[in-house]
């Protein structure tokens, strides 16, 4: 009995810790995305430095034209756009050329042909862009990411804050069509609820780097001072975003800055199996570079986490109402997710500009939202099990075998 009580206390303390983290993330999102795009960085009066926007392209993404165009629509004194494409037969070439023709006054160019310096195809695609970039500030912005007007200026001003080495944005998926598939809505649900909350909380406490490489700004000089080969240093690692962020991390200082706006990826036709494969890929990557948090992940997801909390409270209070406690936990969790989802939606709806009306997120009834939410929560544990039980991933039309040192080996290539 004493052992059971001790175990219950340990579980309860874990429950309290995760709940505190969830509340912090929820409050952070509510604080940031419930107000206008005004930040202390706007008080900076220094001349704005030039920016090189590096956009690696491969294949056609949903709403790719709109996503790429969002960079052309930025109003900023000095910036260039470099779109890099590995293969001249890639259909993305035509999209890039069309935009350059439409916006002749924007300093933009296409680089065709990668350098096979390592196993990471994204790095292979970017090294030439890094070499020819005019400006010290590099903004690696994925081809399937859409940004708000003015994002470049706000991001650069954040990078100019004392001690900041890297600026990144909370990444979201938005199902932008009423016909968007269930898999697309699952992706949107995951990134707008659990992931957004934890991402925001970890960046708020700032005790470890937590960055996804969808949209990252940093100074080339800062990177080369710590990684003398620049992006080439990461050519054999698939999780280049995490390693770049770790390289630019200074312990005990606010060296990373999560911007006060998010960036988003339109999704429309992702299948449920595609959604599962993407989540499995993330887990298999993370289990090597953040092993302990990945092992603990199931005990932070609502269903299993709720069971642990309900069990510990039942044991410590000698209560027979285990399922009542669990149901209350799930209800509160659902309310937090629903309000957070709508806060993020409202932010986008309030900040969207007239050039982007076609990318407005589709509406949800509460019943439809609830069904997608339940499915997402149920899938979380089996996805984790599948992710932990293998070491191969499929990414950018290639299969990779991941190694424990975080490097990867190409198994085969397709197309």
C-alpha positions as CSV (number, residue, x, y, z in Angstrom):
1,X,0.0,0.0,0.0
2,X,2.9,2.4,0.8
3,X,4.4,1.7,-2.5
4,X,1.1,2.4,-4.3
5,X,0.8,5.7,-2.5
6,X,4.3,6.7,-3.4
7,X,3.8,5.8,-7.0
8,X,0.5,7.7,-7.0
9,X,2.3,10.8,-5.7
10,X,4.9,10.5,-8.4
11,X,2.2,10.2,-11.1
12,X,0.3,13.0,-9.6
13,X,3.3,15.3,-9.5
14,X,3.9,14.5,-13.2
15,X,0.2,15.2,-13.9
16,X,0.6,18.6,-12.2
17,X,3.7,19.4,-14.1
18,X,2.2,18.7,-17.5
19,X,-1.0,20.5,-16.6
20,X,1.0,23.5,-15.7
21,X,2.9,23.3,-19.0
22,X,-0.4,23.0,-20.9
23,X,-1.9,26.0,-19.1
24,X,1.3,28.0,-19.8
25,X,1.1,27.2,-23.5
26,X,-2.6,28.0,-23.6
27,X,-2.1,31.3,-21.9
28,X,0.8,32.1,-24.1
29,X,-1.3,31.5,-27.2
30,X,-4.1,33.5,-25.8
31,X,-1.8,36.4,-24.9
32,X,0.0,36.5,-28.3
33,X,-2.8,35.8,-30.7
34,X,-5.6,37.7,-29.1
35,X,-4.1,41.1,-29.8
36,X,-2.7,43.1,-32.7
37,X,0.7,42.6,-34.3
38,X,2.5,45.1,-32.1
39,X,5.7,44.1,-30.3
40,X,8.5,45.8,-28.4
41,X,10.7,45.2,-31.4
42,X,8.7,47.8,-33.3
43,X,10.4,50.4,-31.1
44,X,13.7,49.7,-32.9
45,X,14.8,52.7,-34.9
46,X,18.0,51.3,-36.4
47,X,18.1,51.0,-40.3
48,X,16.7,47.7,-41.4
49,X,19.3,45.3,-42.7
50,X,18.8,43.3,-46.0
51,X,17.3,39.9,-46.0
52,X,17.8,36.9,-48.3
53,X,14.7,34.7,-48.4
54,X,15.7,31.1,-49.3
55,X,12.9,29.0,-50.6
56,X,13.8,25.4,-51.5
57,X,11.2,24.0,-54.0
58,X,10.4,20.4,-54.9
59,X,7.3,19.4,-56.7
60,X,3.9,21.1,-56.4
61,X,2.4,21.8,-53.0
62,X,-1.2,22.8,-52.3
63,X,-1.7,26.5,-53.1
64,X,2.0,26.7,-53.9
65,X,1.6,29.8,-56.1
66,X,-0.1,31.7,-53.2
67,X,2.5,30.6,-50.7
68,X,5.4,31.7,-52.9
69,X,3.6,34.9,-53.8
70,X,3.2,35.9,-50.1
71,X,7.0,36.6,-50.1
72,X,6.8,38.7,-53.2
73,X,4.1,40.8,-51.6
74,X,6.3,41.8,-48.6
75,X,7.1,45.5,-48.3
76,X,10.6,45.9,-47.1
77,X,13.6,48.2,-48.1
78,X,16.1,45.5,-49.1
79,X,15.3,41.8,-49.7
80,X,15.8,39.2,-52.3
81,X,14.1,35.9,-53.0
82,X,16.1,32.9,-54.1
83,X,14.1,29.8,-55.2
84,X,16.2,26.7,-55.5
85,X,15.1,23.6,-57.4
86,X,17.1,20.5,-57.8
87,X,15.8,19.3,-61.2
88,X,15.1,21.5,-64.2
89,X,12.1,19.3,-65.1
90,X,10.4,19.9,-61.8
91,X,7.0,21.5,-62.3
92,X,7.8,24.1,-59.6
93,X,10.1,25.8,-62.1
94,X,7.1,27.1,-64.1
95,X,5.5,28.4,-60.9
96,X,8.6,30.3,-59.9
97,X,9.1,31.7,-63.4
98,X,5.5,32.9,-63.5
99,X,6.0,34.8,-60.2
100,X,9.2,36.4,-61.4
101,X,7.5,37.6,-64.5
102,X,4.5,39.0,-62.5
103,X,6.7,40.9,-60.1
104,X,9.7,42.2,-62.1
105,X,10.5,44.8,-59.5
106,X,11.2,42.2,-56.9
107,X,14.8,41.0,-56.6
108,X,14.2,37.3,-57.3
109,X,16.0,34.5,-59.0
110,X,15.9,30.8,-59.6
111,X,18.8,28.4,-58.9
112,X,18.4,25.1,-60.7
113,X,20.6,22.1,-59.7
114,X,21.6,21.0,-56.2
115,X,24.9,19.9,-54.8
116,X,25.0,16.3,-53.5
117,X,27.1,17.0,-50.5
118,X,25.2,14.8,-48.1
119,X,22.1,12.8,-47.4
120,X,19.7,15.7,-46.6
121,X,18.0,16.7,-49.9
122,X,16.9,20.0,-48.4
123,X,20.4,21.0,-47.5
124,X,21.7,19.9,-50.9
125,X,19.1,22.2,-52.4
126,X,20.0,25.2,-50.2
127,X,23.8,25.3,-50.2
128,X,24.1,27.2,-53.5
129,X,21.5,29.7,-52.4
130,X,23.4,30.2,-49.1
131,X,26.6,30.8,-51.1
132,X,25.1,33.4,-53.5
133,X,22.8,35.2,-51.0
134,X,23.5,39.0,-50.9
135,X,22.6,39.6,-47.3
136,X,23.8,38.4,-43.9
137,X,20.3,37.7,-42.7
138,X,19.0,34.4,-44.2
139,X,15.3,33.4,-44.0
140,X,14.8,29.8,-44.8
141,X,11.1,29.7,-45.7
142,X,9.6,26.4,-47.0
143,X,7.8,26.5,-50.3
144,X,4.5,25.4,-48.8
145,X,4.4,28.2,-46.2
146,X,2.3,31.3,-46.4
147,X,3.1,34.5,-44.5
148,X,1.2,37.7,-43.6
149,X,2.2,41.0,-45.2
150,X,4.7,42.8,-43.0
151,X,6.0,39.5,-41.6
152,X,9.6,40.2,-42.9
153,X,9.9,43.5,-41.1
154,X,8.4,42.2,-37.8
155,X,10.7,39.2,-37.9
156,X,13.8,41.2,-38.7
157,X,13.1,43.6,-35.8
158,X,12.8,40.6,-33.5
159,X,16.1,39.3,-34.7
160,X,17.6,42.7,-33.9
161,X,16.6,42.4,-30.2
162,X,19.6,42.0,-27.9
163,X,21.0,38.5,-27.8
164,X,18.6,37.0,-30.3
165,X,20.3,34.5,-32.7
166,X,17.3,33.0,-34.4
167,X,13.7,33.9,-35.0
168,X,11.1,31.2,-35.8
169,X,7.4,31.1,-36.2
170,X,4.7,28.7,-34.9
171,X,3.8,26.5,-37.8
172,X,0.2,25.6,-38.5
173,X,-1.7,23.7,-41.1
174,X,-5.0,25.2,-42.4
175,X,-7.6,23.2,-44.3
176,X,-8.4,25.9,-46.7
177,X,-11.1,24.1,-48.8
178,X,-14.6,22.8,-47.8
179,X,-13.5,19.6,-49.6
180,X,-10.4,19.2,-47.6
181,X,-9.8,15.6,-46.6
182,X,-10.1,14.1,-43.1
183,X,-6.3,13.6,-43.1
184,X,-5.8,17.3,-43.8
185,X,-8.2,18.2,-41.0
186,X,-6.3,15.9,-38.6
187,X,-3.1,17.6,-39.5
188,X,-4.7,21.0,-38.9
189,X,-6.1,19.7,-35.6
190,X,-2.8,18.4,-34.3
191,X,-0.8,21.5,-35.1
192,X,-3.5,23.9,-33.8
193,X,-4.1,22.1,-30.5
194,X,-1.6,19.9,-28.7
195,X,1.5,20.8,-30.8
196,X,0.9,24.6,-30.7
197,X,0.4,24.5,-26.9
198,X,3.5,22.5,-26.2
199,X,5.6,24.4,-28.7
200,X,4.5,27.7,-27.2
201,X,5.1,26.6,-23.6
202,X,8.6,25.2,-24.2
203,X,9.6,28.4,-26.0
204,X,8.1,30.4,-23.2
205,X,10.2,28.8,-20.5
206,X,13.2,28.7,-22.9
207,X,15.2,26.0,-21.2
208,X,15.9,24.1,-24.4
209,X,15.7,24.8,-28.2
210,X,12.3,23.9,-29.7
211,X,12.2,24.9,-33.4
212,X,10.6,23.5,-36.5
213,X,12.3,24.6,-39.7
214,X,9.3,25.9,-41.7
215,X,10.3,29.5,-41.2
216,X,13.6,30.5,-39.6
217,X,15.7,33.7,-39.7
218,X,19.3,33.9,-38.6
219,X,22.5,35.7,-39.4
220,X,24.8,33.9,-41.7
221,X,27.8,35.3,-39.7
222,X,26.3,33.8,-36.5
223,X,25.9,30.4,-38.0
224,X,29.4,30.4,-39.6
225,X,31.0,31.4,-36.3
226,X,29.7,28.2,-34.7
227,X,29.5,26.0,-37.8
228,X,32.4,26.9,-40.1
229,X,30.9,25.2,-43.1
230,X,27.5,26.8,-42.7
231,X,24.6,24.7,-43.9
232,X,27.0,22.0,-45.2
233,X,27.7,21.1,-41.6
234,X,24.2,19.6,-41.4
235,X,24.1,17.8,-44.8
236,X,24.1,14.3,-43.4
237,X,21.4,15.0,-40.8
238,X,17.7,14.9,-41.6
239,X,16.6,17.1,-38.7
240,X,18.7,20.0,-39.9
241,X,16.2,22.5,-38.3
242,X,16.8,21.2,-34.8
243,X,20.6,21.1,-35.3
244,X,20.8,24.6,-36.7
245,X,18.6,25.8,-33.8
246,X,20.8,24.0,-31.3
247,X,24.0,25.5,-32.9
248,X,22.5,29.0,-32.4
249,X,21.3,28.3,-28.9
250,X,23.0,30.0,-26.0
251,X,22.1,28.4,-22.7
252,X,20.7,30.7,-20.1
253,X,20.0,33.5,-22.6
254,X,17.0,34.4,-24.8
255,X,18.8,33.4,-28.0
256,X,15.7,32.1,-29.8
257,X,12.6,34.2,-30.3
258,X,9.2,32.8,-31.3
259,X,7.6,35.5,-33.4
260,X,4.3,37.1,-32.4
261,X,2.5,35.6,-35.5
262,X,2.3,32.2,-37.0
263,X,3.0,30.9,-40.5
264,X,0.7,28.4,-42.1
265,X,0.7,25.6,-44.6
266,X,-2.5,25.1,-46.7
267,X,-3.5,21.4,-46.8
268,X,-6.3,19.9,-48.8
269,X,-5.9,16.3,-49.9
270,X,-3.8,14.6,-47.3
271,X,-5.1,11.1,-46.6
272,X,-5.3,9.6,-43.1
273,X,-2.4,7.3,-43.9
274,X,-0.4,10.4,-45.1
275,X,-1.1,12.1,-41.8
276,X,-0.1,9.1,-39.8
277,X,3.1,8.7,-41.9
278,X,4.0,12.4,-41.2
279,X,3.5,12.0,-37.5
280,X,5.5,8.7,-37.5
281,X,8.3,10.5,-39.3
282,X,8.4,13.3,-36.6
283,X,8.5,10.7,-33.8
284,X,11.3,8.7,-35.4
285,X,13.4,11.8,-35.8
286,X,12.7,13.1,-32.3
287,X,13.5,9.8,-30.6
288,X,17.1,10.2,-31.5
289,X,17.7,13.9,-30.7
290,X,15.2,14.4,-27.8
291,X,14.9,10.8,-26.6
292,X,13.5,11.3,-23.1
293,X,10.7,13.8,-24.1
294,X,9.8,11.4,-27.0
295,X,9.6,8.4,-24.6
296,X,7.3,10.4,-22.3
297,X,5.1,11.8,-25.1
298,X,2.2,9.3,-24.6
299,X,2.0,10.4,-21.0
300,X,1.3,14.0,-22.1
301,X,-1.5,13.1,-24.6
302,X,-5.0,13.6,-23.3
303,X,-6.4,10.1,-23.0
304,X,-3.6,8.2,-21.4
305,X,-2.4,11.3,-19.5
306,X,-6.0,11.6,-18.2
307,X,-6.1,8.0,-17.0
308,X,-2.8,8.5,-15.1
309,X,-4.2,11.7,-13.5
310,X,-7.5,10.1,-12.6
311,X,-5.8,7.0,-11.2
312,X,-3.4,9.0,-9.0
313,X,-6.2,11.3,-7.6
314,X,-8.4,8.2,-7.0
315,X,-5.6,6.5,-5.0
316,X,-4.6,9.5,-3.0
317,X,-8.1,10.5,-2.1
318,X,-9.5,6.9,-1.7
319,X,-12.1,7.8,-4.3
320,X,-14.1,5.3,-6.3
321,X,-15.0,7.9,-9.0
322,X,-12.1,7.2,-11.4
323,X,-14.2,7.5,-14.5
324,X,-15.8,10.7,-13.3
325,X,-12.4,12.3,-12.7
326,X,-11.2,11.1,-16.1
327,X,-14.3,12.5,-17.8
328,X,-13.8,15.9,-16.1
329,X,-10.2,15.9,-17.3
330,X,-11.2,15.1,-20.9
331,X,-13.9,17.8,-20.9
332,X,-11.5,20.5,-19.6
333,X,-8.9,19.4,-22.2
334,X,-11.4,19.5,-25.0
335,X,-12.6,23.0,-23.9
336,X,-8.9,24.2,-23.9
337,X,-8.3,22.8,-27.3
338,X,-11.5,24.2,-28.8
339,X,-10.9,27.7,-27.4
340,X,-7.2,27.6,-28.5
341,X,-8.2,26.4,-32.0
342,X,-10.6,29.3,-32.4
343,X,-8.1,31.9,-31.0
344,X,-5.7,30.8,-33.7
345,X,-8.4,30.9,-36.3
346,X,-9.6,34.4,-35.2
347,X,-6.1,35.7,-35.4
348,X,-5.8,34.6,-39.1
349,X,-9.3,35.9,-39.9
350,X,-8.5,39.3,-38.4
351,X,-5.1,39.7,-40.0
352,X,-5.8,38.3,-43.5
353,X,-5.4,40.8,-46.3
354,X,-7.4,41.3,-49.5
355,X,-4.8,39.5,-51.6
356,X,-5.3,36.2,-49.7
357,X,-9.1,35.9,-49.5
358,X,-8.9,32.5,-51.4
359,X,-6.8,31.1,-48.6
360,X,-9.3,31.7,-45.8
361,X,-9.7,28.6,-43.6
362,X,-12.9,26.6,-44.0
363,X,-15.6,26.8,-41.4
364,X,-16.3,24.1,-38.8
365,X,-19.5,23.2,-37.0
366,X,-18.7,22.2,-33.4
367,X,-19.9,18.6,-34.1
368,X,-17.5,18.3,-37.1
369,X,-14.7,19.8,-35.0
370,X,-15.4,17.4,-32.2
371,X,-15.4,14.3,-34.4
372,X,-12.0,15.3,-35.9
373,X,-10.7,16.1,-32.4
374,X,-11.8,12.7,-31.0
375,X,-10.1,10.9,-33.9
376,X,-6.9,12.8,-33.4
377,X,-6.8,12.0,-29.7
378,X,-7.5,8.3,-30.3
379,X,-4.8,8.0,-33.0
380,X,-2.1,9.6,-30.9
381,X,-1.0,6.5,-29.0
382,X,-0.9,4.0,-31.9
383,X,1.0,6.5,-34.0
384,X,3.6,6.8,-31.2
385,X,3.9,3.0,-31.0
386,X,4.4,2.8,-34.7
387,X,6.9,5.6,-34.6
388,X,9.0,4.1,-31.8
389,X,9.1,0.7,-33.4
390,X,11.0,1.6,-36.5
391,X,13.9,3.8,-37.8
392,X,13.1,4.3,-41.5
393,X,11.3,7.4,-42.8
394,X,10.0,8.5,-46.2
395,X,10.7,12.1,-47.0
396,X,11.0,14.1,-50.2
397,X,10.5,11.0,-52.3
398,X,13.3,9.1,-50.6
399,X,13.6,6.5,-47.9
400,X,16.1,7.0,-45.2
401,X,17.5,4.8,-42.4
402,X,18.0,6.9,-39.3
403,X,21.0,6.3,-37.0
404,X,21.3,6.9,-33.3
405,X,23.9,9.7,-34.0
406,X,21.1,11.5,-35.9
407,X,22.7,11.0,-39.3
408,X,20.8,9.2,-42.1
409,X,21.5,6.9,-44.9
410,X,19.5,6.9,-48.2
411,X,17.9,3.6,-48.9
412,X,16.5,4.3,-52.3
413,X,15.1,7.1,-54.4
414,X,11.9,7.4,-56.3
415,X,11.2,9.7,-59.2
